[in-house]
Amino acid sequence: MGGGWKDPGILKFAPTCMWDKRLRIQGADGAMRNSAFRVRQMPSVMFFRRADHFDHERFLIGDSVPSGNDAKNPDSWGVGITGKRSVMLVALRLLHYLGFSTVYLLGCDFKMAEDRKYAFAENRAANAIRHNNVLYDSLARRFEALKPHFEKHRFRVVNCSPGSKLQVFERMEFADAVAAASAECGKPVNTQGWYEPNVKPQEAAR
């Protein structure tokens, strides 16, 4: 776990409450233990203030980053959802803050089963699988509440995940998303005229 944290080429985001937390590292025996280093000692880390209340009308404009709700109080949408924190909410909020107007989702299948857990090697107990599926359902309902807010602020979220159960956002094939996202990136750059006014060829020959 420490390799990514120590790499200055990887930009990391962490809530301010984790400022002084020790990193967790995996020993040769596979067990996780505390590192000698803390989050604040790592390079290329940006901190944000995390909120504990989901407000679907101020999600993109508040001065903190909501990850969900506390366990006692329901969120702003009025459907009684408490708790259900998710880093996916944090990721979307931070991407909007960083200036991205379009976000393409990939790997958001919003379903977990005993034979299909994560896209990486890790086990999950039956109760954890049930919890995650409940979380996916709550997230889908929160995204439904957020959709008008996203549209108001011209924040476009596109789901490119094949077979995804997340139906709130518009769908797009991954190849089409790559083409759309890279359409402006490969254009040639003409530096003529940046410092001096452009002149017509016949004028330059005089």
TABEL-V257492 format. One record per residue. N is the residue number from 1. RES is the residue in three letters. NEAR is the number of other C-alpha atoms within 8 Angstrom. Layout:
N/RES/NEAR, N/RES/NEAR
//
This chain:
1/MET/8, 2/GLY/8, 3/GLY/6, 4/GLY/7, 5/TRP/11, 6/LYS/8, 7/ASP/8, 8/PRO/8, 9/GLY/5, 10/ILE/8, 11/LEU/8, 12/LYS/8, 13/PHE/8, 14/ALA/10, 15/PRO/10, 16/THR/9, 17/CYS/6, 18/MET/8, 19/TRP/11, 20/ASP/8, 21/LYS/8, 22/ARG/10, 23/LEU/12, 24/ARG/10, 25/ILE/10, 26/GLN/10, 27/GLY/8, 28/ALA/5, 29/ASP/5, 30/GLY/6, 31/ALA/7, 32/MET/8, 33/ARG/8, 34/ASN/8, 35/SER/9, 36/ALA/6, 37/PHE/8, 38/ARG/12, 39/VAL/11, 40/ARG/8, 41/GLN/6, 42/MET/10, 43/PRO/8, 44/SER/9, 45/VAL/10, 46/MET/8, 47/PHE/9, 48/PHE/10, 49/ARG/10, 50/ARG/10, 51/ALA/10, 52/ASP/9, 53/HIS/11, 54/PHE/12, 55/ASP/9, 56/HIS/11, 57/GLU/6, 58/ARG/8, 59/PHE/13, 60/LEU/8, 61/ILE/5, 62/GLY/7, 63/ASP/5, 64/SER/8, 65/VAL/13, 66/PRO/14, 67/SER/15, 68/GLY/13, 69/ASN/15, 70/ASP/10, 71/ALA/8, 72/LYS/6, 73/ASN/8, 74/PRO/13, 75/ASP/13, 76/SER/8, 77/TRP/9, 78/GLY/7, 79/VAL/6, 80/GLY/7, 81/ILE/9, 82/THR/11, 83/GLY/11, 84/LYS/11, 85/ARG/7, 86/SER/8, 87/VAL/7, 88/MET/7, 89/LEU/10, 90/VAL/11, 91/ALA/8, 92/LEU/9, 93/ARG/12, 94/LEU/9, 95/LEU/10, 96/HIS/11, 97/TYR/8, 98/LEU/6, 99/GLY/6, 100/PHE/9, 101/SER/8, 102/THR/8, 103/VAL/10, 104/TYR/9, 105/LEU/10, 106/LEU/8, 107/GLY/7, 108/CYS/9, 109/ASP/10, 110/PHE/9, 111/LYS/9, 112/MET/10, 113/ALA/7, 114/GLU/8, 115/ASP/4, 116/ARG/6, 117/LYS/11, 118/TYR/7, 119/ALA/4, 120/PHE/4, 121/ALA/5, 122/GLU/6, 123/ASN/5, 124/ARG/8, 125/ALA/6, 126/ALA/7, 127/ASN/6, 128/ALA/8, 129/ILE/13, 130/ARG/8, 131/HIS/8, 132/ASN/10, 133/ASN/11, 134/VAL/8, 135/LEU/9, 136/TYR/10, 137/ASP/8, 138/SER/10, 139/LEU/9, 140/ALA/11, 141/ARG/8, 142/ARG/10, 143/PHE/9, 144/GLU/8, 145/ALA/10, 146/LEU/11, 147/LYS/10, 148/PRO/7, 149/HIS/12, 150/PHE/11, 151/GLU/9, 152/LYS/7, 153/HIS/6, 154/ARG/7, 155/PHE/11, 156/ARG/9, 157/VAL/10, 158/VAL/12, 159/ASN/13, 160/CYS/13, 161/SER/12, 162/PRO/7, 163/GLY/5, 164/SER/10, 165/LYS/7, 166/LEU/10, 167/GLN/7, 168/VAL/8, 169/PHE/9, 170/GLU/8, 171/ARG/7, 172/MET/9, 173/GLU/9, 174/PHE/9, 175/ALA/6, 176/ASP/8, 177/ALA/11, 178/VAL/8, 179/ALA/8, 180/ALA/7, 181/ALA/8, 182/SER/8, 183/ALA/8, 184/GLU/6, 185/CYS/6, 186/GLY/6, 187/LYS/6, 188/PRO/4, 189/VAL/4, 190/ASN/4, 191/THR/5, 192/GLN/7, 193/GLY/7, 194/TRP/6, 195/TYR/5, 196/GLU/6, 197/PRO/6, 198/ASN/6, 199/VAL/6, 200/LYS/6, 201/PRO/6, 202/GLN/6, 203/GLU/7, 204/ALA/7, 205/ALA/5, 206/ARG/4
//
